[in-house]
Amino acid sequence: MSNYGTIKTALATQLNTSSEVEVVYDNPPEVPFTPSAIIIPAIGNAVEYGDAMQRGLLQMFFTVTFLVQRFDLDNNVARLDPLIYGTSSVDQLLANDRTLGGVVSYARVTTCGDIGNIGYGDDIYLGVDFSVEVMVEP
């Protein structure tokens, strides 16, 4: 059984295969280096300890926020676009290894949203949020 920190690190490692970001943080940094991605437990239900499959699997939910600077808008929007759809998309990054190196049973992107200005700390960045669902054997 993997622990929560190991799962976040495995997710960060898989997302860090993107050529569109410099660093993927598995814990929120005080001030992010950009372009970067930040893995944050989902607001609301971060973990569901349901009775699915006789407690054979539990679900974890994360928000992965990709951030770039707002200056040079055309260039930075061009950095985010491939993450949303295509062969370099976040969905495809996870499809390349749904088990995150054997750490989880299954990982997938469920939605992409909040494209535009995103506040983080004291700054505003251009960014996009992805909802990621991870299934783990308890």
LOMI-191652 format. One record per residue: x negated, y, z negated of N, C-alpha, C in turn. Coordinates in steps of 0.001 Angstrom, whole numbers, plus 524288, in hexadecimal, padded with zeros to 5 digits. Layout:
// LOMI-191652
XYZXYZXYZ ...
END
This chain:
// LOMI-191652
7FCBF7FB6E800008000080000800007FC88804DF80000 7FDD68089E803597FAFF80D8C803A57FD27811627FFAC 7F9E1814FC7FDEC7FBEE819127FA857FD4781DE07FDCC 7FFE5821937FB66801E68262C7FE2D7FD7B8294F800AF 7F93682A0A7FDE37F4C582CF17FFF77F25D82A48804B6 7F1F7825228048D7EFD38222D808F17F348822BB80DC4 7F866822D480CF77FC1482364811577FB7C828C0813D4 7FB1F82CE6810A57FA588322D812CA7F5318328C815C1 7F11C8302A813A77EC0483046816447EC3582D5481B78 7EEDB828DE81B987EF63825D8820737F273828EA8248B 7F68482BA2822DE7F98E82EE7826737F61E833528288D 7F320835D0825257EF9683A00826D07EB89837FF82AAF 7E9668336B829A67E5728312082D1A7E7B48303183286 7EC7582E1A832CA7EEDF82D11837E07F0128322483ABF 7F20C8360D837FC7F34C83B0B83A7E7EE6283DF883C21 7EA1783CF9839847E53983FA483ABF7E2D783DC183FE4 7E53A839EB842697E36F8383F8478F7E52C83C0C84BCE 7E84783FF084A687EA00843EB84E207E58B8479C84F6F 7E504848E08545F7E10D84CAD855FB7E3028524485549 7E7E5852DD853A87EA3F85809853197E94085A8A84DC9 7E75485792849FE7E673859AA844BF7E0D4858AF8430F 7DEF585C0783F947D9A685B7383D8B7D98D857F9838B4 7DD9685879835657DDAA85595830797E34F8544F82F0E 7E41284FCE82C8F7E92C84E4F82A757E88384DBF82493 7EB86850C3821AD7EB44850A981BFD7EF3384CBD819D8 7ED7284916816987F11C8456F8142E7F35B847A180F1F 7F15F84C0A80D5D7F39484F06808FF7F392854BE80A94 7F788857AC8091C7F7CA85D2680AB97F30C86045808CA 7F04B862E880C567EBD98661A80AC87EDB686B79808E5 7EA6286E198060E7EBBE87368804647EC05876FE8092C 7E808876CA80C787E7E8879CA811597E64687604815AB 7E9B78750A819737E8648713F81D8A7E4CE87387821B0 7E13D870588238C7DE278718A828267E1B08706482CC9 7E18E87383830E07E4E78727E835667E195871AD83A3E 7E37386E9983DEC7E85C86BAF83DFD7E80F866E883A74 7EC4186621837967EC4F861C9833E97F1CD85FA183344 7F20B85B46830857F703858E982F0E7F6DA857E982934 7FB638587E826BE7FBCC857BB8211A8001D853CE82011 7FEE284FBF81D12802BB84BC781BA2804F484D388164E 80A2084DD78162580CD284F6F8115B8114E84B968106A 81201849AB80B9F8169D8466F80A8F81B948496380C04 81F44846B580E64824108493C810238270E84B8D80B8E 8296F84FFF80C8B82CC48526F80897831C984F4580849 8339B84E50803A58384584B16802EE836A88459680197 8373C8421780544835C983C9C804618305B83B8480688 82C7283B918032E8272683A3D804DE826768345080532 8292683175801B6828EB82BBB801B282E58829AD8008C 82FF7825B58037E834E9823048027B833B281D86800A9 8356D81C5B7FBE3834938172D7F99F83983813EA7FA4D 83B8D813C97FF018407B81128800008403280B4D7FF89 844A6808EA800678450C803458000C844CE800B58056A 842CB8037B8093E842748014D80E7B83F0C7FC7180E71 840DC7F8778110483DF77F391811A483C3F7F16580C5B 83FCE7F16E8088383EB77EF808033A839AC7F1FB80114 8395B7F70E8019A834CD7FA2F8000782FDC7F87F802E5 830967F695807A682C257F4FE80AC78291F7F99280D06 82BAD7FDFA80DA182922802B280F9D82B148076D80CA0 827AD80B4280BE7829778105380A0A827C28145880E06 82A74818C380E0F8297581CC5811F3827038218B80F65 82332823CC8120C820CA828AF8106A8218882C99814CB 8226B831788134B823678358E8171D81F85839FB81653 81D4383BC481AA48196983FF981A8781ADA8441C81E89 81953848EA81D758196284D0982157813BD84DF7822DC 812B184DBE827E980D7884EE1829E680DDC8540A82CD0 80B30857F582AC380B5385D2D82D028063C85E3D82FD7 8069C85F59834E780215860D883800801F3866C683851 7FD6E869138371B7FCD586EB8836F77F87A8708D83A92 7F982874DD83D4B7F588877AE840517F62187D7283EF7 7F25C8808C840777F2AF8863283F8B7F6AD888A98433E 7F8A688D36841AC7FC8888FD6844F47FA15893428492E 7F515894BB848987F2A6897E784CB47F1AC8947E8517D 7F0DD896F5855FA7F02C8942785AEA7F4A58903985B97 7F9518925685B8E7FE1A88F3A85B537FE6C88B0785F8C 7FD5188C70864767FDC688893868AF7FA2E883EA867C9 7F559884E58663A7F19D880AE865507F36087D3B860C6 7F55A87F9385CAB7F6DC87C848581A7FBFE8799D858DF 7FF9F87BD685BCD8045C878E585D2F802CA8742B8607B 7FEF9874E5863E57FD17870938672A7FAA886C3C863DE 7F8BE86D7785F2B7F6AE8696C85BA87FB148664E8591E 7FF87868C485834803E986619855A080727862DB8596B 807D4864B985E3780B3D8620D861F980A0985C42862AB 8051485AA686348803F98550E8640280567851B985F3F 805A48542085AA48070E85137855F180CDC84FC6855E2 81000852CF8589F815AC8521A8588B8176984DAE85C23 8152D84D71860D8816C68495586481812588482686845 81192843308696080DB18418B86D31809DE83DA386AE5 805BA83CA586DC4801FD838AD86C2F7FEC883A4386769 7FEAC83F48866157FBD884125861747FF8B8429E85D04 804818412885D8680861842AF8599D8078E83FDD85469 809AB84221850558095783FAE84B2F80C0983A5F84B53 8105E83A0A84E19813148350B84EA980F76830FD8511B 80C97832848551E8090782ED7857B18046082D8285436 8027783153851327FE238303E84D937FF9682BEB849C0 8046982C16847C780624828008442780764822F18470B 809508236084BD380A7981EA784EE38057981B9C85018 8010D81E4C8503D7FC1581BAC8514D7FA8E817DE84CFE 7FC7B818C0848357FB9081519843DF7FFCC815EE83FC5 804268135584075808AD813FA83CF98078E8123583761 8038180F13836938024B80D30831477FE228108282E8C 7FC5081496831267F8558181182EEA7F3A5814F382CE6 7F1AC811A08304E7ED2080E8382EE37EE6480A0C82B34 7F3498085282B297F4E580403827D17F676805A782254 7F6B680AB5821547F80580CB281C1D7FDE680C9681B1A 8011A80D5681F35806CC80D7381E9A809448098382252 80E4A8088D821938111280500825108127C8079F82A30 813EC80CB6829EA815B180F6182E9E815D18153F82D98 814258184D8315E8145C81E01831058167D8202883621 819BA8243F835AB81BEF8269683A6581D5A82C4383962 81D7582F4583D8F81F65834A083D55825468345D83E1C 8283A8370C83AC682DE48370E83B6F82FDB83C0483E0A 82D838407E83CCA82F358456983F3482AAA8493D83FA5 82B6884CF784310827DD85167843AA82B468564584334 8299B859FF8401982CC085EB583F78829928632883D42 82C3B8677383C19829B786C18839EC824F986DB183D20 825C486E61842228219A8702B8459C821948761C8457E 81D1E8786F8444D81CB687E23844288197B87FE883F8D 81AEB8846683D5D8181088682838EA819278834783406 814F6881A6831758156C87E8382CB4812198810E82878 8148C882438241F811B28847581FBD80EFD8802D81CA8 80A138812881B5B8072887D84818178038D880CA814B3 804088802780F97800FD8837280C12802848892180CD7 7FEB088C7280D817FFAA8920080E477FFB38939481407 7FF4188FDA817967FEC78911081D1C8034788EC482043 803BC890BD825008078888EA7828B58047D88C9282D61 805B1887D182ED480319885278332680726883F583759 805538827483BD9808A48801D83FD68084B87A4183EE6 80CB38779883EE880C6A8720A83DB18113086EF983F3D 8110786A0C83DDD815558667383EED815548624583AAA 81A03860C5838FD81AB185CB98350181C9E857AE83778 81A84853558359181C5184E278372281DFD84B3483243 82253848758329D82400844FF82E648220E83F8682FA4 81F6683D2D82BDE81D1B8380982CA881F498345582885 820D682FCC82A43822D882BBA826CE81EE68273B826BC 81DB28256F8220781A0B821208215581CC481CE281E26 81C638180981FE981EA1813A481D0B81A3D8105281AD3 81ADC80EF8815CB816BB80C44812FE81919807B180FFD 8163B8036A80FA9817E17FF1880C5B8167E80079806BE 81A50800378032381920801A87FDB4815B87FD997FAFA 
END
